[in-house]
Amino acid sequence: MSWNKNLSSMDVDEEEDDMPTIRTADYSKMTKSFDVGTRAKSLDIDELMEEQSPESALSQLVRSWVAERGAPVVLEWQGEIVDEVMSQIEEQSKIVDSLKSDDRSTDEEHFQLILVQTEVERAKYVITSYVRARLSKIEEHAQYIVKNPSTHSNLSGIELSHARKFWRLIETHYQMSVLQGLPTAMRGLEDSHNGKSMVIEPDLDRAIFIRARRNVGQVQLPQQSIELMKGDNYLVSFRDVSYLIASGAVEIV
Amino acid sequence: MSLPAEKKQSLTPSELSFIATSETVIEIVPNFSMGQIRLLSGIWGPFRPPSKSRVPLWLALDLKRRKRCSIVAPEWLTVDSLQERLKEETSNGRYADMPFRYLETAKAIIEVAGDDLDNAALIRSLLMDIRQARQTKSREGVIKMNDTGMAMTGISQLEINELRPFFVESFGVMRRLGGAHIPATLSQSQIPRSQFTLDEDGWDMS
């Protein structure tokens, strides 16, 4: 969010600047014009950051990644955050490319480029880690996901079609290699016996470690009521706090 | 397949270290001049020695490795402060108040910028003592474990990760053994919402 604001404030400044821009991108100039933009808006940069929600899209994505690794089910797909980080990466890469190909870039700019590139690589790592953490659970519970439309809302379009294709492959493989040689009654893949289903379901009762991101107050667990204040850590069952995770009041750590 | 087995149970220490270097902001004294730099994580700088600048830890470590800055030790990463915490840790049953990612942060700073710390060797040994005292507490805490919820106030990220495989497994076993009281279909709507209070940020559950 703040990124977009930076961009827009920069655009305005660039327009006001009557000097003809010869070079396609000029890092020091861009940052300088941003500087002017912030000064005009507010005197105190800390105050400004506070107001504009200081958390970058990248930080949010890191948190989503950690949550995904801790949670027993596939959590809601954070498409907006991923898109935001992706477009920021693209933006940064463009600046890097244009400055790189320009031999008039200064040493300072070259140095900044190295730092920008380092961070872009780190951001790419976070994105792949996030997607992989989800993919691992999607493949594990592919059958469950395909058979339960209620889980679909948490998946992105690509993830859902992957889950379907993945399960079709597995199913076909079982049929071809084993099941077609068995009596018809034994060919099912969704049978249940004594209440135990063949479908692997995510264990919603699995314990997770949570950390409160703000003061939540009293939280009712099955057998006790706990007081959850900002920064508190608890070991609880995923099922009991899933609504707090969805609202962002607590994070999985 | 998409995740190796060892990553399925918990985050790995190297992943935690990566996260700590992304999410921790630290002060440096640069020895070069540079304007502001716009990164995904925010806008950092300007860098004007000898004044201090605030940057993410990964950036501080990167600059330090290039010998372009010295790192200012965080207030808690000093001999005095750590001795204080150690005393608190050994005299009190609770975890002393340490930053959530103190181990990862401290390890990275000591490794890369040990020469910027006053008496890095002593700091390291104090940290190890604190860590041991806390590990003992974690082990003792196992007794208090139940199958609905357990407070772990003050525990740090790396410590959570060490306990995770064992605690998650134990929690599951306890649930299976004594789980008769848990309604099998406890849905969100059944959880009494009136239990929630409005907090100071004005955040409302509904």
Interface residues (C-beta under 8 A of the other chain):
Chain A: S2 W3 N6 S28 M30 T31 K32 F34 D35 M49 P54 S56 A57 L58 S59 V62 V66 R69 V85 Q88 I89 Q92 E108 F111 Q112 L115 V116 T118 E119 V120 R122 A123 Y125 V126 S129 R132 A133 L135 S136 E139 D203 D205 R206 A207 I208 F209 R211 R214 N215 V216 G217 Q218 V219 Q220 L221 P222 Q223 Q224 S225 I226 G231 D232 N233 Y234 L235 V236 S237 R239 D240 S242 Y243 S247 A249 V253
Chain B: M1 S2 L3 K7 K8 S10 L11 E15 F18 I19 S22 E23 M34 G35 Q36 I37 R38 L39 L40 S41 G42 I43 W58 L59 D62 F100 M145 N146 D147 T148 G149 M150 A151 M152 T153 G154 I155 Q157 I160 R164 F167 V168 F171 G172 R175 G179 H181 I182 P183 L186 Q188 I191 P192 Q195 F196 T197 L198 D199 E200 D201 W203 M205
